Amino acid sequence: MTPEDKLDSTADTINVQETADLLAEWSTRCSQLEDQYKRSLADYQNLLRRSQQDKEQLSLFAAERTVLAILPAIDNFHYALRSLAASEERKALETVLDGLLRSLETVGVSLLSPLVGTSFDPTSQEAIATVPSPEEAGKVLEVYSPGYSLNGRVLKPVRLCVSAGPDQSQQA
């Protein structure tokens, strides 16, 4: 028998079970690799999305530290205006303050200053005092200092006085 004949006879006697087992093993391995690929691709896409969100957040709030450093000076302008009667000095301070606030608006800063009589909003306001009043409970009675937000995020809450409602001891 020649080697070629042996080769042909070996090819005829290949074990079908071994081939099926080998095919199943490779099929399982391919499924595992496909699963790993899909997970890696999803992780990569999530990383890209998070990176883009982080970049957007960074650009939106890059000025936050600088604005926070400036806000106390702006509050001082508000306090000074409250103490001045109508005069040239008051008008000059109002002009400077308006210019500062307009400049801050260009980087996304908004002034939060609720009207007296509106409802208290704990997400952007801080009640420094509550006092009995004829107003219903939870209404703004006086604004002590305005608040500020940067692109929708509250940097400094409005500080104010809120009504506690009518004094019950005086009504009895």
ZABA-825031 format. One record per atom (N, C-alpha, C): residue in three letters; chain; atom name; x, y, z. Coordinates in nm, 4 decimals. Example, Ala and Ser with C-alpha at 12.3 -4.5 7.8 and 13.67 -1.06 7.14 Angstrom:
 residu chaine atome     east    north       up
    ALA      A     N   1.3190  -0.5690   0.7800
    ALA      A    CA   1.2300  -0.4500   0.7800
    ALA      A     C   1.3200  -0.3300   0.7800
    SER      A     N   1.2850  -0.2250   0.7080
    SER      A    CA   1.3670  -0.1060   0.7140
    SER      A     C   1.2900   0.0030   0.7870
This chain:
 residu chaine atome     east    north       up
    MET      A     N   0.0853  -0.1158   0.0000
    MET      A    CA   0.0000   0.0000   0.0000
    MET      A     C   0.0905   0.1230   0.0000
    THR      A     N   0.0612   0.2176  -0.0881
    THR      A    CA   0.1409   0.3384  -0.1013
    THR      A     C   0.0935   0.4403   0.0019
    PRO      A     N   0.1812   0.5374   0.0337
    PRO      A    CA   0.1397   0.6406   0.1295
    PRO      A     C   0.0154   0.7159   0.0841
    GLU      A     N   0.0006   0.7331  -0.0457
    GLU      A    CA  -0.1185   0.8032  -0.0948
    GLU      A     C  -0.2440   0.7228  -0.0629
    ASP      A     N  -0.2320   0.5910  -0.0758
    ASP      A    CA  -0.3472   0.5071  -0.0447
    ASP      A     C  -0.3821   0.5166   0.1051
    LYS      A     N  -0.2771   0.5211   0.1909
    LYS      A    CA  -0.3007   0.5336   0.3349
    LYS      A     C  -0.3724   0.6650   0.3660
    LEU      A     N  -0.3267   0.7693   0.2979
    LEU      A    CA  -0.3876   0.9009   0.3194
    LEU      A     C  -0.5352   0.8975   0.2826
    ASP      A     N  -0.5654   0.8362   0.1675
    ASP      A    CA  -0.7049   0.8282   0.1248
    ASP      A     C  -0.7877   0.7454   0.2220
    SER      A     N  -0.7316   0.6369   0.2719
    SER      A    CA  -0.8087   0.5533   0.3644
    SER      A     C  -0.8273   0.6237   0.4982
    THR      A     N  -0.7271   0.7056   0.5445
    THR      A    CA  -0.7394   0.7805   0.6682
    THR      A     C  -0.8480   0.8867   0.6546
    ALA      A     N  -0.8527   0.9488   0.5401
    ALA      A    CA  -0.9540   1.0513   0.5163
    ALA      A     C  -1.0926   0.9916   0.5217
    ASP      A     N  -1.1040   0.8688   0.4803
    ASP      A    CA  -1.2345   0.8046   0.4824
    ASP      A     C  -1.2759   0.7665   0.6244
    THR      A     N  -1.1792   0.7478   0.7135
    THR      A    CA  -1.2120   0.7005   0.8474
    THR      A     C  -1.2052   0.8103   0.9537
    ILE      A     N  -1.2116   0.9363   0.9148
    ILE      A    CA  -1.2093   1.0450   1.0129
    ILE      A     C  -1.3316   1.0310   1.1022
    ASN      A     N  -1.3077   1.0477   1.2306
    ASN      A    CA  -1.4132   1.0300   1.3302
    ASN      A     C  -1.5094   1.1481   1.3245
    VAL      A     N  -1.6345   1.1227   1.2962
    VAL      A    CA  -1.7379   1.2246   1.2857
    VAL      A     C  -1.7631   1.2881   1.4220
    GLN      A     N  -1.7558   1.2125   1.5294
    GLN      A    CA  -1.7787   1.2644   1.6638
    GLN      A     C  -1.6723   1.3654   1.7019
    GLU      A     N  -1.5459   1.3368   1.6701
    GLU      A    CA  -1.4371   1.4314   1.7008
    GLU      A     C  -1.4577   1.5618   1.6263
    THR      A     N  -1.5000   1.5501   1.5027
    THR      A    CA  -1.5229   1.6703   1.4218
    THR      A     C  -1.6376   1.7526   1.4805
    ALA      A     N  -1.7419   1.6871   1.5201
    ALA      A    CA  -1.8558   1.7578   1.5800
    ALA      A     C  -1.8153   1.8253   1.7106
    ASP      A     N  -1.7350   1.7559   1.7920
    ASP      A    CA  -1.6878   1.8140   1.9186
    ASP      A     C  -1.5995   1.9351   1.8925
    LEU      A     N  -1.5086   1.9213   1.7951
    LEU      A    CA  -1.4194   2.0314   1.7610
    LEU      A     C  -1.5000   2.1515   1.7102
    LEU      A     N  -1.5988   2.1263   1.6266
    LEU      A    CA  -1.6840   2.2333   1.5736
    LEU      A     C  -1.7621   2.3020   1.6871
    ALA      A     N  -1.8141   2.2270   1.7805
    ALA      A    CA  -1.8867   2.2843   1.8939
    ALA      A     C  -1.7936   2.3687   1.9807
    GLU      A     N  -1.6712   2.3190   2.0014
    GLU      A    CA  -1.5728   2.3941   2.0813
    GLU      A     C  -1.5396   2.5269   2.0152
    TRP      A     N  -1.5172   2.5246   1.8845
    TRP      A    CA  -1.4847   2.6480   1.8129
    TRP      A     C  -1.6055   2.7414   1.8062
    SER      A     N  -1.7226   2.6860   1.7958
    SER      A    CA  -1.8437   2.7672   1.7935
    SER      A     C  -1.8624   2.8386   1.9278
    THR      A     N  -1.8392   2.7681   2.0373
    THR      A    CA  -1.8481   2.8273   2.1707
    THR      A     C  -1.7443   2.9380   2.1862
    ARG      A     N  -1.6227   2.9089   2.1403
    ARG      A    CA  -1.5145   3.0081   2.1510
    ARG      A     C  -1.5484   3.1322   2.0683
    CYS      A     N  -1.6049   3.1129   1.9496
    CYS      A    CA  -1.6446   3.2270   1.8662
    CYS      A     C  -1.7532   3.3093   1.9353
    SER      A     N  -1.8484   3.2417   1.9976
    SER      A    CA  -1.9548   3.3125   2.0698
    SER      A     C  -1.8978   3.3932   2.1854
    GLN      A     N  -1.8017   3.3351   2.2568
    GLN      A    CA  -1.7382   3.4070   2.3677
    GLN      A     C  -1.6637   3.5299   2.3178
    LEU      A     N  -1.5901   3.5149   2.2096
    LEU      A    CA  -1.5153   3.6282   2.1538
    LEU      A     C  -1.6091   3.7361   2.1009
    GLU      A     N  -1.7201   3.6932   2.0393
    GLU      A    CA  -1.8180   3.7903   1.9909
    GLU      A     C  -1.8788   3.8668   2.1083
    ASP      A     N  -1.9091   3.7977   2.2171
    ASP      A    CA  -1.9634   3.8618   2.3378
    ASP      A     C  -1.8629   3.9610   2.3959
    GLN      A     N  -1.7363   3.9203   2.4033
    GLN      A    CA  -1.6316   4.0113   2.4532
    GLN      A     C  -1.6200   4.1339   2.3640
    TYR      A     N  -1.6269   4.1134   2.2342
    TYR      A    CA  -1.6188   4.2247   2.1394
    TYR      A     C  -1.7347   4.3217   2.1612
    LYS      A     N  -1.8555   4.2668   2.1719
    LYS      A    CA  -1.9727   4.3531   2.1908
    LYS      A     C  -1.9646   4.4311   2.3219
    ARG      A     N  -1.9189   4.3657   2.4274
    ARG      A    CA  -1.9041   4.4348   2.5562
    ARG      A     C  -1.7971   4.5439   2.5479
    SER      A     N  -1.6866   4.5120   2.4842
    SER      A    CA  -1.5787   4.6108   2.4685
    SER      A     C  -1.6258   4.7287   2.3853
    LEU      A     N  -1.7004   4.7007   2.2797
    LEU      A    CA  -1.7534   4.8076   2.1961
    LEU      A     C  -1.8501   4.8955   2.2754
    ALA      A     N  -1.9369   4.8345   2.3553
    ALA      A    CA  -2.0311   4.9109   2.4378
    ALA      A     C  -1.9556   4.9947   2.5408
    ASP      A     N  -1.8531   4.9378   2.6031
    ASP      A    CA  -1.7719   5.0129   2.6994
    ASP      A     C  -1.7056   5.1319   2.6322
    TYR      A     N  -1.6538   5.1105   2.5130
    TYR      A    CA  -1.5871   5.2189   2.4392
    TYR      A     C  -1.6875   5.3290   2.4045
    GLN      A     N  -1.8066   5.2910   2.3569
    GLN      A    CA  -1.9085   5.3903   2.3240
    GLN      A     C  -1.9520   5.4672   2.4485
    ASN      A     N  -1.9651   5.3986   2.5620
    ASN      A    CA  -1.9991   5.4669   2.6873
    ASN      A     C  -1.8893   5.5632   2.7287
    LEU      A     N  -1.7644   5.5210   2.7112
    LEU      A    CA  -1.6513   5.6084   2.7432
    LEU      A     C  -1.6538   5.7345   2.6572
    LEU      A     N  -1.6799   5.7177   2.5277
    LEU      A    CA  -1.6883   5.8338   2.4390
    LEU      A     C  -1.8013   5.9274   2.4817
    ARG      A     N  -1.9176   5.8697   2.5155
    ARG      A    CA  -2.0325   5.9503   2.5576
    ARG      A     C  -2.0020   6.0252   2.6869
    ARG      A     N  -1.9435   5.9543   2.7846
    ARG      A    CA  -1.9094   6.0195   2.9122
    ARG      A     C  -1.8042   6.1285   2.8923
    SER      A     N  -1.7079   6.1021   2.8057
    SER      A    CA  -1.6045   6.2028   2.7785
    SER      A     C  -1.6663   6.3277   2.7170
    GLN      A     N  -1.7583   6.3074   2.6243
    GLN      A    CA  -1.8262   6.4210   2.5618
    GLN      A     C  -1.9083   6.4983   2.6644
    GLN      A     N  -1.9797   6.4270   2.7523
    GLN      A    CA  -2.0576   6.4935   2.8569
    GLN      A     C  -1.9665   6.5700   2.9520
    ASP      A     N  -1.8544   6.5096   2.9902
    ASP      A    CA  -1.7595   6.5766   3.0792
    ASP      A     C  -1.7047   6.7029   3.0136
    LYS      A     N  -1.6759   6.6942   2.8846
    LYS      A    CA  -1.6229   6.8101   2.8125
    LYS      A     C  -1.7267   6.9217   2.8084
    GLU      A     N  -1.8536   6.8852   2.7837
    GLU      A    CA  -1.9605   6.9858   2.7815
    GLU      A     C  -1.9783   7.0490   2.9195
    GLN      A     N  -1.9765   6.9659   3.0246
    GLN      A    CA  -1.9901   7.0178   3.1610
    GLN      A     C  -1.8742   7.1111   3.1948
    LEU      A     N  -1.7552   7.0721   3.1533
    LEU      A    CA  -1.6378   7.1544   3.1811
    LEU      A     C  -1.6503   7.2903   3.1141
    SER      A     N  -1.6954   7.2908   2.9886
    SER      A    CA  -1.7086   7.4196   2.9208
    SER      A     C  -1.8209   7.5033   2.9806
    LEU      A     N  -1.9292   7.4376   3.0265
    LEU      A    CA  -2.0397   7.5118   3.0872
    LEU      A     C  -2.0011   7.5744   3.2207
    PHE      A     N  -1.9210   7.5019   3.2986
    PHE      A    CA  -1.8943   7.5458   3.4349
    PHE      A     C  -1.7482   7.5825   3.4594
    ALA      A     N  -1.6746   7.6125   3.3525
    ALA      A    CA  -1.5343   7.6490   3.3666
    ALA      A     C  -1.5170   7.7778   3.4472
    ALA      A     N  -1.6134   7.8666   3.4386
    ALA      A    CA  -1.6028   7.9965   3.5055
    ALA      A     C  -1.6485   7.9917   3.6505
    GLU      A     N  -1.6902   7.8758   3.6994
    GLU      A    CA  -1.7522   7.8675   3.8318
    GLU      A     C  -1.6630   7.9218   3.9435
    ARG      A     N  -1.5387   7.8817   3.9477
    ARG      A    CA  -1.4495   7.9280   4.0566
    ARG      A     C  -1.4297   8.0783   4.0513
    THR      A     N  -1.4132   8.1318   3.9319
    THR      A    CA  -1.3935   8.2763   3.9177
    THR      A     C  -1.5185   8.3513   3.9605
    VAL      A     N  -1.6335   8.3026   3.9171
    VAL      A    CA  -1.7596   8.3683   3.9530
    VAL      A     C  -1.7800   8.3642   4.1041
    LEU      A     N  -1.7532   8.2490   4.1652
    LEU      A    CA  -1.7681   8.2386   4.3108
    LEU      A     C  -1.6768   8.3369   4.3842
    ALA      A     N  -1.5617   8.3653   4.3273
    ALA      A    CA  -1.4701   8.4607   4.3901
    ALA      A     C  -1.5211   8.6047   4.3766
    ILE      A     N  -1.5970   8.6319   4.2713
    ILE      A    CA  -1.6463   8.7680   4.2449
    ILE      A     C  -1.7763   8.7985   4.3191
    LEU      A     N  -1.8559   8.6956   4.3472
    LEU      A    CA  -1.9886   8.7178   4.4063
    LEU      A     C  -1.9887   8.7958   4.5379
    PRO      A     N  -1.8950   8.7745   4.6290
    PRO      A    CA  -1.8971   8.8562   4.7511
    PRO      A     C  -1.8841   9.0065   4.7233
    ALA      A     N  -1.8043   9.0427   4.6242
    ALA      A    CA  -1.7905   9.1853   4.5898
    ALA      A     C  -1.9219   9.2389   4.5331
    ILE      A     N  -1.9881   9.1595   4.4533
    ILE      A    CA  -2.1173   9.2026   4.3982
    ILE      A     C  -2.2201   9.2160   4.5099
    ASP      A     N  -2.2182   9.1219   4.6049
    ASP      A    CA  -2.3083   9.1344   4.7203
    ASP      A     C  -2.2819   9.2642   4.7957
    ASN      A     N  -2.1562   9.3021   4.8080
    ASN      A    CA  -2.1227   9.4280   4.8752
    ASN      A     C  -2.1829   9.5475   4.8018
    PHE      A     N  -2.1876   9.5425   4.6691
    PHE      A    CA  -2.2531   9.6488   4.5933
    PHE      A     C  -2.4017   9.6545   4.6299
    HIS      A     N  -2.4657   9.5375   4.6401
    HIS      A    CA  -2.6076   9.5346   4.6780
    HIS      A     C  -2.6282   9.5944   4.8179
    TYR      A     N  -2.5419   9.5577   4.9123
    TYR      A    CA  -2.5537   9.6112   5.0484
    TYR      A     C  -2.5326   9.7620   5.0489
    ALA      A     N  -2.4356   9.8110   4.9723
    ALA      A    CA  -2.4086   9.9543   4.9657
    ALA      A     C  -2.5281  10.0282   4.9064
    LEU      A     N  -2.5880   9.9722   4.8029
    LEU      A    CA  -2.7042  10.0365   4.7413
    LEU      A     C  -2.8212  10.0451   4.8380
    ARG      A     N  -2.8372   9.9430   4.9203
    ARG      A    CA  -2.9461   9.9429   5.0173
    ARG      A     C  -2.9295  10.0548   5.1200
    SER      A     N  -2.8056  10.0901   5.1486
    SER      A    CA  -2.7818  10.1905   5.2520
    SER      A     C  -2.7793  10.3342   5.1976
    LEU      A     N  -2.7751  10.3505   5.0658
    LEU      A    CA  -2.7693  10.4843   5.0078
    LEU      A     C  -2.9069  10.5331   4.9647
    ALA      A     N  -2.9351  10.6582   4.9949
    ALA      A    CA  -3.0571  10.7211   4.9444
    ALA      A     C  -3.0317  10.7612   4.7996
    ALA      A     N  -3.1352  10.8071   4.7319
    ALA      A    CA  -3.1194  10.8503   4.5930
    ALA      A     C  -3.0155  10.9616   4.5865
    SER      A     N  -2.9098  10.9362   4.5111
    SER      A    CA  -2.8023  11.0352   4.4975
    SER      A     C  -2.7186  10.9984   4.3757
    GLU      A     N  -2.6221  11.0840   4.3482
    GLU      A    CA  -2.5307  11.0569   4.2369
    GLU      A     C  -2.4454  10.9328   4.2660
    GLU      A     N  -2.4065  10.9164   4.3933
    GLU      A    CA  -2.3259  10.8000   4.4296
    GLU      A     C  -2.4050  10.6702   4.4074
    ARG      A     N  -2.5321  10.6745   4.4472
    ARG      A    CA  -2.6172  10.5563   4.4287
    ARG      A     C  -2.6302  10.5240   4.2800
    LYS      A     N  -2.6527  10.6259   4.1986
    LYS      A    CA  -2.6673  10.6048   4.0549
    LYS      A     C  -2.5380  10.5474   3.9960
    ALA      A     N  -2.4239  10.5946   4.0422
    ALA      A    CA  -2.2952  10.5442   3.9935
    ALA      A     C  -2.2765  10.3976   4.0324
    LEU      A     N  -2.3095  10.3653   4.1581
    LEU      A    CA  -2.2988  10.2255   4.2020
    LEU      A     C  -2.3936  10.1347   4.1236
    GLU      A     N  -2.5156  10.1819   4.0973
    GLU      A    CA  -2.6100  10.1021   4.0189
    GLU      A     C  -2.5569  10.0758   3.8783
    THR      A     N  -2.4938  10.1761   3.8204
    THR      A    CA  -2.4367  10.1610   3.6858
    THR      A     C  -2.3248  10.0579   3.6857
    VAL      A     N  -2.2373  10.0654   3.7842
    VAL      A    CA  -2.1274   9.9688   3.7939
    VAL      A     C  -2.1814   9.8279   3.8168
    LEU      A     N  -2.2773   9.8147   3.9081
    LEU      A    CA  -2.3360   9.6840   3.9370
    LEU      A     C  -2.4060   9.6266   3.8138
    ASP      A     N  -2.4820   9.7080   3.7431
    ASP      A    CA  -2.5491   9.6602   3.6219
    ASP      A     C  -2.4470   9.6118   3.5186
    GLY      A     N  -2.3368   9.6853   3.5054
    GLY      A    CA  -2.2316   9.6438   3.4115
    GLY      A     C  -2.1696   9.5101   3.4507
    LEU      A     N  -2.1447   9.4938   3.5810
    LEU      A    CA  -2.0889   9.3665   3.6285
    LEU      A     C  -2.1850   9.2505   3.6021
    LEU      A     N  -2.3124   9.2728   3.6329
    LEU      A    CA  -2.4114   9.1666   3.6134
    LEU      A     C  -2.4273   9.1316   3.4656
    ARG      A     N  -2.4242   9.2321   3.3771
    ARG      A    CA  -2.4309   9.2048   3.2329
    ARG      A     C  -2.3086   9.1268   3.1867
    SER      A     N  -2.1924   9.1600   3.2404
    SER      A    CA  -2.0705   9.0859   3.2051
    SER      A     C  -2.0804   8.9414   3.2501
    LEU      A     N  -2.1318   8.9193   3.3690
    LEU      A    CA  -2.1469   8.7826   3.4192
    LEU      A     C  -2.2499   8.7037   3.3388
    GLU      A     N  -2.3517   8.7724   3.2876
    GLU      A    CA  -2.4519   8.7048   3.2049
    GLU      A     C  -2.3898   8.6453   3.0794
    THR      A     N  -2.2837   8.7078   3.0278
    THR      A    CA  -2.2199   8.6564   2.9056
    THR      A     C  -2.1538   8.5214   2.9273
    VAL      A     N  -2.1208   8.4862   3.0521
    VAL      A    CA  -2.0629   8.3543   3.0800
    VAL      A     C  -2.1663   8.2599   3.1409
    GLY      A     N  -2.2937   8.3007   3.1422
    GLY      A    CA  -2.4001   8.2114   3.1868
    GLY      A     C  -2.4504   8.2328   3.3278
    VAL      A     N  -2.4089   8.3428   3.3932
    VAL      A    CA  -2.4541   8.3700   3.5297
    VAL      A     C  -2.5878   8.4430   3.5259
    SER      A     N  -2.6809   8.3973   3.6073
    SER      A    CA  -2.8126   8.4620   3.6183
    SER      A     C  -2.8346   8.5058   3.7626
    LEU      A     N  -2.8963   8.6205   3.7763
    LEU      A    CA  -2.9319   8.6732   3.9075
    LEU      A     C  -3.0630   8.6081   3.9514
    LEU      A     N  -3.0659   8.5578   4.0734
    LEU      A    CA  -3.1876   8.4997   4.1308
    LEU      A     C  -3.2373   8.5962   4.2365
    SER      A     N  -3.3481   8.6607   4.2097
    SER      A    CA  -3.4033   8.7559   4.3053
    SER      A     C  -3.5558   8.7470   4.2992
    PRO      A     N  -3.6145   8.6627   4.3850
    PRO      A    CA  -3.7597   8.6436   4.3798
    PRO      A     C  -3.8333   8.7678   4.4278
    LEU      A     N  -3.9563   8.7803   4.3847
    LEU      A    CA  -4.0399   8.8918   4.4267
    LEU      A     C  -4.1008   8.8619   4.5631
    VAL      A     N  -4.1196   8.9662   4.6407
    VAL      A    CA  -4.1867   8.9525   4.7697
    VAL      A     C  -4.3280   8.9026   4.7434
    GLY      A     N  -4.3714   8.8051   4.8239
    GLY      A    CA  -4.5052   8.7495   4.8086
    GLY      A     C  -4.5075   8.6199   4.7288
    THR      A     N  -4.3969   8.5845   4.6632
    THR      A    CA  -4.3920   8.4579   4.5905
    THR      A     C  -4.3626   8.3441   4.6881
    SER      A     N  -4.3858   8.2226   4.6456
    SER      A    CA  -4.3646   8.1063   4.7320
    SER      A     C  -4.2156   8.0760   4.7482
    PHE      A     N  -4.1800   8.0289   4.8666
    PHE      A    CA  -4.0431   7.9893   4.8984
    PHE      A     C  -4.0048   7.8661   4.8156
    ASP      A     N  -3.8860   7.8694   4.7544
    ASP      A    CA  -3.8358   7.7579   4.6730
    ASP      A     C  -3.7044   7.7090   4.7339
    PRO      A     N  -3.7062   7.5968   4.8041
    PRO      A    CA  -3.5854   7.5508   4.8727
    PRO      A     C  -3.4718   7.5079   4.7790
    THR      A     N  -3.5000   7.4911   4.6502
    THR      A    CA  -3.3935   7.4513   4.5576
    THR      A     C  -3.3007   7.5668   4.5224
    SER      A     N  -3.3493   7.6905   4.5379
    SER      A    CA  -3.2653   7.8051   4.5030
    SER      A     C  -3.2675   7.9154   4.6084
    GLN      A     N  -3.3350   7.8892   4.7207
    GLN      A    CA  -3.3481   7.9920   4.8239
    GLN      A     C  -3.3129   7.9355   4.9601
    GLU      A     N  -3.2608   8.0239   5.0449
    GLU      A    CA  -3.2258   7.9870   5.1816
    GLU      A     C  -3.2996   8.0816   5.2759
    ALA      A     N  -3.3831   8.0248   5.3603
    ALA      A    CA  -3.4589   8.1062   5.4558
    ALA      A     C  -3.3696   8.1362   5.5757
    ILE      A     N  -3.3323   8.2612   5.5903
    ILE      A    CA  -3.2495   8.3049   5.7022
    ILE      A     C  -3.3370   8.3264   5.8256
    ALA      A     N  -3.4617   8.3661   5.8011
    ALA      A    CA  -3.5540   8.3912   5.9126
    ALA      A     C  -3.6955   8.3574   5.8694
    THR      A     N  -3.7749   8.3172   5.9676
    THR      A    CA  -3.9190   8.3008   5.9468
    THR      A     C  -3.9867   8.3833   6.0546
    VAL      A     N  -4.0841   8.4610   6.0148
    VAL      A    CA  -4.1534   8.5471   6.1105
    VAL      A     C  -4.3037   8.5353   6.0897
    PRO      A     N  -4.3800   8.5494   6.1974
    PRO      A    CA  -4.5257   8.5491   6.1825
    PRO      A     C  -4.5685   8.6712   6.1017
    SER      A     N  -4.6658   8.6519   6.0150
    SER      A    CA  -4.7168   8.7639   5.9351
    SER      A     C  -4.8555   8.7278   5.8846
    PRO      A     N  -4.9278   8.8277   5.8363
    PRO      A    CA  -5.0605   8.7986   5.7818
    PRO      A     C  -5.0533   8.7141   5.6534
    GLU      A     N  -4.9380   8.7123   5.5898
    GLU      A    CA  -4.9195   8.6307   5.4678
    GLU      A     C  -4.9276   8.4833   5.5045
    GLU      A     N  -4.9660   8.4004   5.4085
    GLU      A    CA  -4.9688   8.2567   5.4350
    GLU      A     C  -4.8261   8.2045   5.4525
    ALA      A     N  -4.8127   8.0944   5.5235
    ALA      A    CA  -4.6802   8.0368   5.5504
    ALA      A     C  -4.6100   8.0007   5.4202
    GLY      A     N  -4.4793   8.0271   5.4171
    GLY      A    CA  -4.3986   7.9918   5.3007
    GLY      A     C  -4.3878   8.0996   5.1951
    LYS      A     N  -4.4410   8.2184   5.2226
    LYS      A    CA  -4.4308   8.3288   5.1263
    LYS      A     C  -4.3084   8.4145   5.1595
    VAL      A     N  -4.2407   8.4642   5.0559
    VAL      A    CA  -4.1229   8.5494   5.0723
    VAL      A     C  -4.1685   8.6850   5.1239
    LEU      A     N  -4.1067   8.7273   5.2361
    LEU      A    CA  -4.1396   8.8585   5.2931
    LEU      A     C  -4.0341   8.9626   5.2596
    GLU      A     N  -3.9075   8.9214   5.2592
    GLU      A    CA  -3.7987   9.0162   5.2327
    GLU      A     C  -3.6792   8.9398   5.1774
    VAL      A     N  -3.6128   8.9996   5.0784
    VAL      A    CA  -3.4916   8.9402   5.0206
    VAL      A     C  -3.3720   9.0112   5.0820
    TYR      A     N  -3.2879   8.9352   5.1518
    TYR      A    CA  -3.1689   8.9943   5.2140
    TYR      A     C  -3.0543   9.0055   5.1142
    SER      A     N  -3.0315   8.8987   5.0386
    SER      A    CA  -2.9277   8.9054   4.9350
    SER      A     C  -2.9686   8.8143   4.8197
    PRO      A     N  -2.9434   8.8615   4.6970
    PRO      A    CA  -2.9832   8.7821   4.5810
    PRO      A     C  -2.8958   8.6571   4.5679
    GLY      A     N  -2.9449   8.5636   4.4909
    GLY      A    CA  -2.8679   8.4436   4.4620
    GLY      A     C  -2.8206   8.4469   4.3181
    TYR      A     N  -2.7398   8.3492   4.2823
    TYR      A    CA  -2.6850   8.3443   4.1479
    TYR      A     C  -2.6803   8.1997   4.1008
    SER      A     N  -2.7037   8.1821   3.9706
    SER      A    CA  -2.6896   8.0498   3.9116
    SER      A     C  -2.5979   8.0609   3.7902
    LEU      A     N  -2.5316   7.9515   3.7606
    LEU      A    CA  -2.4435   7.9451   3.6436
    LEU      A     C  -2.4955   7.8330   3.5552
    ASN      A     N  -2.5476   7.8716   3.4391
    ASN      A    CA  -2.6026   7.7753   3.3435
    ASN      A     C  -2.7010   7.6790   3.4103
    GLY      A     N  -2.7874   7.7344   3.4956
    GLY      A    CA  -2.8912   7.6546   3.5593
    GLY      A     C  -2.8528   7.5920   3.6925
    ARG      A     N  -2.7263   7.5919   3.7277
    ARG      A    CA  -2.6811   7.5351   3.8560
    ARG      A     C  -2.6698   7.6486   3.9579
    VAL      A     N  -2.7355   7.6318   4.0715
    VAL      A    CA  -2.7334   7.7361   4.1743
    VAL      A     C  -2.5936   7.7438   4.2355
    LEU      A     N  -2.5318   7.8628   4.2259
    LEU      A    CA  -2.4011   7.8853   4.2882
    LEU      A     C  -2.4165   7.9375   4.4290
    LYS      A     N  -2.5123   8.0288   4.4452
    LYS      A    CA  -2.5377   8.0896   4.5757
    LYS      A     C  -2.6879   8.1082   4.5870
    PRO      A     N  -2.7486   8.0491   4.6898
    PRO      A    CA  -2.8945   8.0631   4.7026
    PRO      A     C  -2.9328   8.2049   4.7449
    VAL      A     N  -3.0556   8.2412   4.7126
    VAL      A    CA  -3.1114   8.3687   4.7580
    VAL      A     C  -3.1310   8.3572   4.9087
    ARG      A     N  -3.0887   8.4581   4.9826
    ARG      A    CA  -3.1084   8.4584   5.1284
    ARG      A     C  -3.2247   8.5522   5.1575
    LEU      A     N  -3.3235   8.4987   5.2304
    LEU      A    CA  -3.4457   8.5762   5.2481
    LEU      A     C  -3.5184   8.5421   5.3778
    CYS      A     N  -3.6221   8.6213   5.4034
    CYS      A    CA  -3.7099   8.6022   5.5190
    CYS      A     C  -3.8419   8.5473   5.4664
    VAL      A     N  -3.8934   8.4445   5.5341
    VAL      A    CA  -4.0147   8.3762   5.4909
    VAL      A     C  -4.1221   8.3885   5.5985
    SER      A     N  -4.2454   8.3971   5.5538
    SER      A    CA  -4.3590   8.4049   5.6459
    SER      A     C  -4.3818   8.2706   5.7136
    ALA      A     N  -4.4073   8.2766   5.8447
    ALA      A    CA  -4.4429   8.1565   5.9203
    ALA      A     C  -4.5961   8.1462   5.9296
    GLY      A     N  -4.6669   8.2385   5.8673
    GLY      A    CA  -4.8131   8.2413   5.8743
    GLY      A     C  -4.8565   8.3325   5.9878
    PRO      A     N  -4.9870   8.3474   6.0063
    PRO      A    CA  -5.0375   8.4329   6.1129
    PRO      A     C  -4.9946   8.3822   6.2501
    ASP      A     N  -4.9669   8.4742   6.3407
    ASP      A    CA  -4.9260   8.4372   6.4777
    ASP      A     C  -5.0489   8.3816   6.5505
    GLN      A     N  -5.0456   8.2550   6.5864
    GLN      A    CA  -5.1605   8.1876   6.6500
    GLN      A     C  -5.1854   8.2382   6.7917
    SER      A     N  -5.0825   8.2832   6.8629
    SER      A    CA  -5.1006   8.3274   7.0024
    SER      A     C  -5.1779   8.4593   7.0087
    GLN      A     N  -5.1673   8.5432   6.9075
    GLN      A    CA  -5.2380   8.6714   6.9093
    GLN      A     C  -5.3832   8.6570   6.8662
    GLN      A     N  -5.4154   8.5462   6.7964
    GLN      A    CA  -5.5519   8.5278   6.7479
    GLN      A     C  -5.6432   8.4691   6.8546
    ALA      A     N  -5.5895   8.4075   6.9574
    ALA      A    CA  -5.6712   8.3387   7.0585
    ALA      A     C  -5.7399   8.4342   7.1524
